[in-house]
Amino acid sequence: MSRYYLSLELRNLVARRADYLCEYCLISETVRSTSHQFDHIISIKHGGNTSAENLAYACLYCNLNKGTDLGSISRQSGELTRFFNPRTDKWSDHFFLRYARIEPLTNLGEVTVRILKLNDQDRILERQLLIYVNQYPSPEAKKRINSDDGKSPSK
């Protein structure tokens, strides 16, 4: 079996665990015309594996912008900084939602927002429209934003 192969069981686990949200921008799969994808948090080429612990549910835009990157140079610290990891990090520790903008709270948040282009004009416009029709953030996303879901990231 290919090291990229995701069984139906694994696909379902990852999607359900994410509440069918992109684990980076928190957009619900239900408001997009394209299905979300399965992101290797640590890409195969960097030694990552295809396991529940190394997979995130990601929208097309976040997944394409992240690619196989693991991090970037923080503009704040000048240091190499890894990206947000939905398996080990809590969203609300690194980001906050200011209307339609996802604002970073940490260096990790800053590199993630910048490289995944979370605040590009088209993405902000999409969130503004979804806010207008009461589709963003979803109740599941609000739990992550407010960190009141009582869950800790899965290890």
Salt bridges, closest charged atoms under 4 A:
ASP19 OD2 - ARG144 NH2 3.32
GLU23 OE1 - ARG87 NH2 2.64
ASP39 OD1 - LYS66 NZ 3.31
ASP89 OD2 - ARG82 NH1 2.74
GLU103 OE2 - ARG101 NE 2.84
GLU110 OE2 - ARG114 NE 2.84
GLU126 OE1 - ARG32 NH2 2.65
